[in-house]
Amino acid sequence: MSSNTAQPAPAAQAPTTQRGKAKENRRQALLSAAAALFAANGFNRVSLEDLGAAAGVSGPAVYRHFSGKQAVLADLLVTVSQELLDGGRQVVERTADPMAALRELVEFQVNFALGKPDVIRVQDRDLPNLSEQDQSAVRALQRSYVEIWVDVLARIHPDTDVSDLRMRAHATFGLINSTPHSVRSHGRRMASRTARPLLEAMAMAALTVPAA
């Protein structure tokens, strides 16, 4: 396995020692800095020294947490894809009613889009900079996440073809994920309290409109 390959670890235990917590905090700081820098400048224009400086550590110190810049990108994108999948599964496991589950999935996706617009931009632009193995891992996790939505939609639209339901899900992701970034890129950031209800209402309308 390549040393640049980041492995998702949803079941990993949180560090319990003070030293372990400090190390994890630095790793998270590096990932946050990477999301912001990659989103602003692109993966290829950001150096390990840039990452370290943004996170308050030296460039060489980054190697204590990651094997290289590509490993940082892999950790960022694989981990967030796993988090989305885990969150979607939790929604459907605790919510039996399909319409209620769909609302929760929409709220979950909107919270992600508003909370991590930099990660969305990095994924859209820099996914090809991952190794083939990590690209496959991200895409597999994302396909599984989409199918959670498709399964819920199939219960709401039982007579609609699965391919049409999948298209609805992808279109809804595009709507939700692009809006916070597009607004911010025009010079001002939409307040979450304004964006959230609008995005949720538009998404639910698109997902529940009867098939033609």
C-alpha positions as CSV (number, residue, x, y, z in Angstrom):
1,M,0.0,0.0,0.0
2,S,1.3,3.5,-0.9
3,S,2.6,5.6,2.0
4,N,0.5,8.4,0.5
5,T,-2.7,6.5,1.0
6,A,-4.9,7.8,3.8
7,Q,-7.1,5.2,5.5
8,P,-10.5,6.3,6.9
9,A,-10.7,5.5,10.6
10,P,-14.3,6.1,11.8
11,A,-13.9,3.7,14.7
12,A,-10.6,5.1,15.9
13,Q,-10.5,5.9,19.6
14,A,-9.9,9.5,20.6
15,P,-6.5,10.0,22.3
16,T,-6.7,9.9,26.0
17,T,-3.3,11.2,27.1
18,Q,-2.4,14.9,27.1
19,R,0.4,14.3,24.6
20,G,-1.9,12.3,22.4
21,K,-4.6,15.0,22.5
22,A,-2.1,17.7,21.6
23,K,-0.8,15.7,18.7
24,E,-4.4,15.1,17.4
25,N,-5.1,18.8,17.8
26,R,-2.1,19.7,15.7
27,R,-3.1,17.2,13.0
28,Q,-6.6,18.7,12.9
29,A,-5.1,22.2,12.7
30,L,-3.1,21.0,9.7
31,L,-6.2,19.6,8.0
32,S,-8.1,22.8,8.6
33,A,-5.2,24.9,7.2
34,A,-5.0,22.6,4.3
35,A,-8.7,23.0,3.5
36,A,-8.4,26.7,3.5
37,L,-5.1,26.9,1.6
38,F,-6.0,24.3,-1.0
39,A,-9.4,26.0,-1.6
40,A,-7.9,29.4,-2.0
41,N,-4.7,28.6,-4.0
42,G,-5.1,25.0,-5.3
43,F,-3.3,21.9,-4.2
44,N,-0.3,22.4,-6.5
45,R,0.4,25.9,-5.3
46,V,0.6,25.1,-1.6
47,S,3.8,23.8,0.0
48,L,4.3,21.8,3.2
49,E,5.9,25.0,4.5
50,D,2.8,26.9,3.8
51,L,0.7,24.3,5.6
52,G,3.0,24.3,8.6
53,A,3.1,28.1,8.8
54,A,-0.7,28.3,8.7
55,A,-1.0,25.7,11.4
56,G,1.7,27.2,13.6
57,V,4.4,24.5,13.1
58,S,7.5,24.2,10.9
59,G,7.3,22.6,7.5
60,P,9.4,19.6,8.5
61,A,7.1,19.1,11.5
62,V,4.2,18.3,9.1
63,Y,6.0,14.9,8.5
64,R,5.2,13.9,12.1
65,H,1.6,13.7,11.1
66,F,1.6,13.0,7.4
67,S,3.9,11.3,4.9
68,G,3.6,14.2,2.5
69,K,1.3,16.8,0.9
70,Q,-0.7,14.2,-1.0
71,A,-1.4,12.3,2.2
72,V,-2.8,15.5,3.7
73,L,-5.2,15.8,0.8
74,A,-6.1,12.2,1.0
75,D,-6.9,12.4,4.7
76,L,-9.0,15.4,4.2
77,L,-11.1,14.0,1.4
78,V,-11.4,10.4,2.5
79,T,-12.3,11.3,6.0
80,V,-15.0,13.8,5.1
81,S,-16.5,11.3,2.7
82,Q,-16.6,8.7,5.5
83,E,-18.2,11.2,7.8
84,L,-20.9,11.9,5.3
85,L,-21.6,8.2,4.9
86,D,-21.7,7.6,8.6
87,G,-24.0,10.6,9.2
88,G,-26.4,9.5,6.4
89,R,-26.5,6.0,7.9
90,Q,-27.3,7.3,11.3
91,V,-30.2,9.3,9.9
92,V,-31.9,6.4,8.3
93,E,-31.2,4.1,11.2
94,R,-33.0,6.4,13.7
95,T,-35.8,7.7,11.4
96,A,-38.4,5.2,10.1
97,D,-40.6,7.6,8.2
98,P,-39.1,8.2,4.8
99,M,-40.3,11.9,4.5
100,A,-38.8,12.7,7.9
101,A,-35.6,10.8,7.0
102,L,-35.4,12.9,3.8
103,R,-35.7,16.1,5.7
104,E,-33.0,15.1,8.1
105,L,-30.7,14.1,5.2
106,V,-31.3,17.5,3.6
107,E,-30.6,19.2,6.9
108,F,-27.4,17.1,7.3
109,Q,-26.1,18.0,3.9
110,V,-26.9,21.7,4.3
111,N,-25.1,21.8,7.6
112,F,-22.1,20.2,5.9
113,A,-22.1,22.6,2.9
114,L,-22.4,25.7,5.1
115,G,-19.9,24.4,7.6
116,K,-17.2,23.1,5.2
117,P,-17.4,25.1,1.9
118,D,-13.6,24.9,1.6
119,V,-13.6,21.1,1.6
120,I,-16.3,21.1,-1.1
121,R,-14.2,23.3,-3.3
122,V,-11.1,21.2,-2.7
123,Q,-12.9,18.0,-3.6
124,D,-14.4,19.5,-6.8
125,R,-11.0,20.8,-8.0
126,D,-8.3,18.6,-6.5
127,L,-9.7,15.1,-6.4
128,P,-7.5,14.2,-9.4
129,N,-4.4,15.0,-7.4
130,L,-5.1,12.0,-5.2
131,S,-3.5,8.6,-5.9
132,E,-5.8,6.3,-8.0
133,Q,-6.4,4.2,-4.8
134,D,-7.5,7.2,-2.8
135,Q,-9.7,8.5,-5.6
136,S,-11.4,5.1,-5.7
137,A,-11.9,5.2,-2.0
138,V,-13.5,8.6,-2.1
139,R,-15.7,7.7,-5.0
140,A,-16.8,4.4,-3.3
141,L,-17.8,6.2,-0.1
142,Q,-19.6,8.9,-2.1
143,R,-21.5,6.3,-4.1
144,S,-22.6,4.6,-0.9
145,Y,-23.8,7.9,0.5
146,V,-25.8,8.6,-2.7
147,E,-27.5,5.2,-2.4
148,I,-28.7,6.1,1.1
149,W,-30.6,9.0,-0.4
150,V,-31.8,6.9,-3.3
151,D,-33.2,4.3,-1.0
152,V,-35.2,6.9,1.0
153,L,-36.4,8.5,-2.2
154,A,-37.6,5.1,-3.5
155,R,-39.9,4.8,-0.6
156,I,-41.4,8.2,-1.3
157,H,-41.6,7.7,-5.1
158,P,-42.1,3.9,-5.4
159,D,-43.1,4.1,-9.1
160,T,-40.1,6.2,-10.2
161,D,-37.1,4.6,-11.9
162,V,-34.0,4.4,-9.7
163,S,-31.9,6.2,-12.3
164,D,-34.3,9.2,-12.0
165,L,-34.1,9.1,-8.2
166,R,-30.3,9.0,-8.4
167,M,-30.4,12.0,-10.7
168,R,-32.5,13.9,-8.2
169,A,-30.0,13.2,-5.5
170,H,-27.0,14.3,-7.5
171,A,-28.9,17.5,-8.6
172,T,-29.7,18.2,-5.0
173,F,-26.1,17.9,-3.9
174,G,-25.2,20.3,-6.7
175,L,-27.7,22.8,-5.5
176,I,-26.8,22.6,-1.8
177,N,-23.0,22.3,-2.3
178,S,-22.6,25.1,-4.8
179,T,-24.7,27.8,-3.3
180,P,-22.6,28.7,-0.2
181,H,-19.4,28.8,-2.3
182,S,-20.9,30.8,-5.2
183,V,-22.3,33.4,-2.9
184,R,-19.0,33.8,-1.0
185,S,-17.0,33.9,-4.3
186,H,-18.9,37.1,-5.2
187,G,-17.5,39.0,-2.3
188,R,-19.7,38.3,0.6
189,R,-20.7,35.3,2.6
190,M,-24.3,34.5,3.1
191,A,-25.3,34.2,6.7
192,S,-26.2,30.6,7.7
193,R,-29.4,31.7,9.2
194,T,-30.4,33.1,5.8
195,A,-29.0,30.3,3.6
196,R,-30.1,27.3,5.6
197,P,-33.9,27.6,5.3
198,L,-33.7,28.6,1.7
199,L,-31.5,25.7,0.7
200,E,-33.5,23.2,2.7
201,A,-36.8,24.4,1.1
202,M,-35.4,24.3,-2.4
203,A,-33.9,20.9,-1.9
204,M,-37.1,19.4,-0.5
205,A,-39.1,20.9,-3.4
206,A,-36.7,19.3,-5.9
207,L,-36.7,15.9,-4.2
208,T,-40.5,15.6,-3.6
209,V,-42.0,17.0,-6.8
210,P,-43.9,14.2,-8.6
211,A,-42.3,12.7,-11.6
212,A,-43.5,13.9,-14.9
